[in-house]
Amino acid sequence: MIIIMKPQAMPQDVENVVEELLNEGMQVQRNDGVDCTVLGVIGDVARLDPSAFLLRQGVERVMPVSEPFKKANRKFHPENSVIDCCGVPVGEAALCIMAGPCSVESQTQMVGIARAVKHGGASILRGGAYKPRTSPYAFQGLETEGLRLLAEARAATGMPIVTELMSPKLVERFDAQVDVIQVGARNMQNFDLLKELGNTRKPVLLKRGLSATVEEWLMSAEYVMASGNPNVILCERGIRTFETFTRNTLDLSAIPAVKQLSHLPVVVDPSHATGKAWMVETMALAAVAAGADGLMVEVHNDPAHALCDGAQSITPAMFDALAEKVRAIAPILGRALA
């Protein structure tokens, strides 16, 4: 249920309604907007009488919420959320680009790519320390050593780092060492992991599952938010369809769909979506045009010899060209590259 207060409602009017809801055992999410205050009510709202609240001083409207996600719902939070990633905003007019290799391979590789993508226009450094792979025999990442090398690249460039977490057992370590915690597509519905991430305040980059609907994706975000962490960034990275030419099918329609339903920012990963380096730039520009708040791009200094996903990785020179085109089209959309 949502209670919308009148624009002229006094602060005490709002407090009185909140207090009554709390006394009824509800959770209240308060959003003080420019024009009015919106109260999102979570709990067993079926036992509340909406008409009774219409009689309260300062209340303008009472609305039911049919969607199962509440905290991620735009009705609860009409204004767009902006997630602060160590000084880099995701969700504002500035477009955020996260770039770097699929996996951390060495100190020289990591620092070199970090400097290259920062020069090109990236504001957050990506790199996999722990790698979920389809085959148990494939390279699984450098793990703790990979986290150390990411920290070295961060120290060398000043860029915040984002890397994937797979196990709830490592949440405490990632909370201490990582700036943005990524939940990969395969773990989108790892509910134990999502609940643990709700106990942190670190931004969580939540990738859409291979076969997840938009509602299922938002419900996964709800797990993190309901557990106490409001700092969720959604990432569309392609879904599995009948098409086999590309690695996945990039669902650009998910961007406006999510923005209609939710206040959370959305970034797009054209690298995993297509699996082909030559398609990354085109799909990245399409994502920006569709309203994405940022991009997540795989960049490698030597894609042919990358230990992971070389076929979809672009070179630093290709990244420079992509970022330059983003700079060119962003003003048309009222945005600019961060």
C-alpha positions in Angstrom: 0.0 0.0 0.0 1.1 3.5 -0.7 0.0 6.7 1.1 0.5 9.9 -0.7 0.5 13.0 1.5 -0.8 16.4 0.3 1.8 18.9 -0.9 0.7 21.2 2.0 0.8 18.5 4.7 2.6 19.5 7.8 5.6 17.5 9.1 3.5 16.5 12.1 0.8 15.2 9.8 3.3 12.8 8.2 4.7 11.7 11.6 1.2 10.9 12.9 0.4 8.7 9.9 3.9 6.9 10.2 3.4 6.4 13.9 -0.1 4.8 13.3 1.3 2.5 10.7 4.2 1.4 12.9 1.8 0.7 15.8 -0.1 -1.6 13.4 3.1 -3.6 12.8 3.9 -2.2 9.4 7.2 -1.2 7.9 7.2 2.3 6.4 9.5 3.5 3.6 9.3 7.3 3.6 10.3 9.3 0.5 10.2 13.1 0.8 9.9 14.4 -2.7 9.9 17.9 -4.1 6.1 18.1 -4.3 5.0 15.7 -1.6 5.8 12.9 0.8 5.1 9.3 -0.2 4.9 6.5 2.4 5.4 3.0 1.2 3.7 0.5 3.6 5.1 -3.1 3.8 3.5 -5.8 5.9 0.1 -7.5 6.2 -1.7 -4.5 4.7 -4.8 -6.6 4.1 -5.9 -5.9 7.7 -5.6 -2.2 7.2 -8.6 -0.1 6.2 -7.4 2.3 3.4 -10.5 4.5 3.8 -9.6 5.2 7.4 -6.3 6.7 6.4 -8.0 9.0 3.9 -9.6 10.7 6.9 -6.2 11.4 8.4 -5.0 15.0 8.3 -2.7 15.7 5.3 -3.5 12.4 3.4 -4.3 12.9 -0.3 -4.5 9.3 -1.7 -4.2 5.7 -0.7 -3.1 3.3 -3.4 -2.8 -0.5 -3.4 0.4 -2.1 -4.9 -0.2 -5.2 -7.0 3.4 -6.0 -7.8 5.2 -8.4 -5.4 8.3 -6.1 -5.2 7.8 -3.2 -2.9 11.1 -1.4 -2.0 12.3 -1.6 -5.7 8.9 -0.3 -6.9 8.7 3.2 -8.5 5.4 3.7 -6.8 7.2 3.5 -3.4 10.0 5.7 -4.6 8.9 8.0 -7.5 12.2 9.6 -8.0 15.2 7.8 -9.7 17.7 6.4 -7.3 21.3 7.4 -7.6 23.8 4.9 -6.3 27.1 6.3 -5.0 30.0 4.0 -6.0 32.9 5.6 -4.0 32.2 9.0 -5.5 31.0 7.8 -8.9 27.2 8.3 -9.2 25.2 5.7 -11.1 21.8 6.9 -12.1 22.3 10.6 -12.7 22.6 12.5 -15.9 26.2 11.3 -16.1 26.7 8.0 -17.9 28.9 5.6 -16.0 31.2 3.2 -17.9 32.6 0.2 -16.1 35.4 -1.4 -18.1 38.2 -4.0 -17.7 39.1 -7.6 -18.4 36.8 -10.5 -17.8 39.3 -12.0 -15.4 42.3 -10.7 -13.5 45.4 -12.4 -14.9 48.5 -10.5 -13.7 49.6 -7.3 -12.0 51.0 -5.9 -15.3 47.8 -6.8 -17.2 45.5 -5.3 -14.6 47.2 -2.0 -13.9 47.9 -1.5 -17.7 44.3 -2.0 -18.7 43.1 0.1 -15.7 45.1 3.0 -16.9 44.0 2.5 -20.5 40.3 2.5 -19.8 40.5 5.4 -17.3 42.2 7.4 -20.1 39.5 6.3 -22.5 36.6 7.4 -20.3 35.8 4.6 -17.8 35.0 5.6 -14.2 34.8 2.1 -12.6 37.3 -0.8 -13.1 35.8 -4.3 -13.6 37.7 -7.5 -13.3 36.9 -11.0 -12.2 38.8 -12.5 -9.3 36.4 -15.4 -8.8 35.1 -16.8 -12.1 31.9 -19.0 -12.4 32.6 -21.2 -15.4 30.3 -23.7 -17.1 33.2 -26.3 -17.2 35.0 -27.2 -13.9 38.2 -27.5 -15.9 38.1 -23.9 -17.2 40.1 -21.1 -15.5 38.4 -20.3 -12.3 40.2 -17.0 -11.5 43.0 -16.0 -9.2 40.6 -15.6 -6.2 42.3 -13.9 -3.2 45.3 -13.0 -5.3 43.0 -11.5 -7.9 41.4 -9.3 -5.2 44.9 -8.1 -4.2 45.8 -7.3 -7.8 42.5 -5.4 -8.2 43.4 -3.3 -5.2 46.8 -2.5 -6.7 45.1 -1.3 -9.9 42.7 0.8 -7.8 45.6 2.3 -5.9 47.4 3.1 -9.2 44.4 4.8 -10.9 42.0 5.9 -8.2 39.2 4.0 -9.9 36.6 2.1 -7.7 36.6 -1.7 -8.5 33.7 -4.0 -9.2 34.1 -7.8 -9.1 31.8 -10.8 -8.8 31.0 -12.6 -5.6 29.7 -16.2 -5.7 29.6 -17.4 -2.1 27.8 -16.0 1.0 30.9 -17.1 3.0 33.0 -14.3 1.2 30.6 -11.4 1.8 32.6 -10.1 4.7 35.9 -10.2 2.7 34.3 -8.4 -0.3 32.6 -5.8 2.0 36.1 -4.9 3.2 38.0 -5.1 -0.1 35.6 -4.3 -3.0 33.8 -1.1 -3.9 30.9 -2.5 -5.9 29.9 -6.2 -5.4 28.7 -7.9 -8.5 26.1 -10.8 -8.4 26.4 -12.7 -11.7 23.6 -14.1 -13.8 24.0 -17.6 -12.4 23.6 -16.3 -8.9 20.7 -13.9 -9.5 18.4 -16.3 -7.5 21.0 -17.4 -4.9 18.7 -16.1 -2.2 21.1 -16.8 0.7 23.7 -14.7 -1.0 21.2 -11.9 -1.7 20.1 -11.8 1.9 23.7 -11.7 3.1 24.4 -8.8 0.8 21.5 -7.0 2.4 23.6 -6.8 5.6 26.2 -4.6 3.8 25.9 -1.1 2.5 28.1 -1.7 -0.5 26.5 -1.1 -3.9 25.4 -4.4 -5.4 25.5 -4.8 -9.2 22.8 -7.4 -9.9 22.9 -9.1 -13.3 19.8 -10.5 -14.9 19.6 -14.3 -14.9 19.8 -16.2 -18.2 16.1 -17.0 -18.3 14.8 -14.5 -15.7 11.7 -12.3 -16.4 11.9 -8.6 -15.5 9.7 -9.3 -12.4 12.0 -12.1 -11.2 15.0 -9.8 -11.7 13.3 -7.1 -9.6 12.3 -9.6 -6.9 16.0 -10.6 -6.6 16.7 -6.9 -6.1 14.0 -6.9 -3.5 15.8 -9.6 -1.5 18.8 -7.3 -1.1 16.7 -4.3 -0.3 14.3 -6.0 2.1 17.4 -7.2 4.0 18.5 -3.7 4.6 20.7 -2.6 1.6 19.0 -0.1 -0.8 22.1 0.3 -3.0 21.2 -1.9 -5.9 22.2 -1.4 -9.6 20.5 -3.6 -12.2 22.5 -5.0 -15.1 21.0 -6.3 -18.3 23.5 -8.8 -19.9 21.3 -10.7 -22.4 19.0 -13.6 -21.9 18.8 -17.1 -23.4 16.6 -17.5 -26.4 16.4 -19.8 -29.4 19.0 -17.7 -31.3 22.5 -19.2 -31.4 24.4 -16.6 -33.5 25.1 -14.5 -30.5 26.1 -15.7 -27.0 22.8 -14.3 -25.6 20.0 -12.0 -26.8 20.3 -8.5 -25.6 16.9 -7.4 -24.3 17.0 -3.6 -24.8 13.3 -3.4 -24.1 14.1 -4.3 -20.5 15.6 -0.9 -20.0 12.4 1.2 -20.4 10.4 -1.6 -18.8 12.5 -1.5 -15.6 12.5 2.3 -15.6 8.7 2.2 -15.7 8.4 -0.3 -12.9 11.4 0.7 -10.7 13.5 3.6 -9.5 16.8 1.6 -9.6 19.5 2.5 -12.2 20.1 0.1 -15.1 23.4 -0.6 -16.8 24.0 -2.8 -19.8 26.7 -5.4 -20.5 27.0 -5.7 -24.3 30.0 -7.9 -24.1 28.2 -10.9 -22.4 25.1 -10.1 -24.3 26.6 -10.6 -27.7 29.8 -12.7 -27.1 31.3 -11.0 -30.2 33.8 -8.1 -29.9 32.7 -6.5 -33.2 29.1 -6.2 -31.9 30.0 -4.5 -28.6 30.1 -0.9 -29.8 26.9 -1.1 -31.7 25.0 -2.6 -28.8 26.6 -0.2 -26.3 25.4 2.8 -28.3 21.9 1.2 -28.7 21.8 0.7 -24.9 22.6 4.3 -24.3 20.0 5.4 -26.7 17.4 3.2 -25.0 18.1 5.0 -21.7 20.7 2.9 -19.9 22.4 4.6 -17.0 25.8 3.1 -17.8 27.7 0.3 -19.6 29.8 -2.6 -18.5 32.4 -3.5 -21.1 35.1 -6.1 -21.3 38.5 -4.7 -22.4 41.7 -6.7 -22.8 45.1 -5.7 -24.0 45.5 -9.1 -25.9 42.1 -10.7 -26.5 43.5 -13.5 -28.5 45.4 -14.8 -25.5 42.9 -13.9 -22.8 42.3 -16.6 -20.2 38.6 -16.0 -20.3 36.1 -14.6 -22.8 38.6 -13.2 -25.3 36.2 -13.4 -28.2 33.9 -10.8 -26.6 36.7 -8.5 -25.3 37.6 -5.3 -27.1 41.0 -3.7 -27.2 41.8 -0.4 -25.4 41.9 1.3 -28.9 38.4 0.0 -29.6 37.2 1.1 -26.2 38.5 4.6 -26.9 36.5 4.7 -30.1 33.4 3.5 -28.3 33.7 6.0 -25.4 34.2 8.8 -28.0 30.9 7.9 -29.7 29.1 7.8 -26.3 30.4 11.3 -25.6 29.0 12.4 -29.0 25.4 11.0 -28.5 25.0 11.6 -24.8 24.1 15.3 -25.1 21.3 14.5 -27.4 19.8 12.4 -24.6 20.5 15.1 -22.0 23.4 13.2 -20.5 27.2 13.3 -20.5 30.0 10.7 -19.9 31.0 10.7 -16.3 
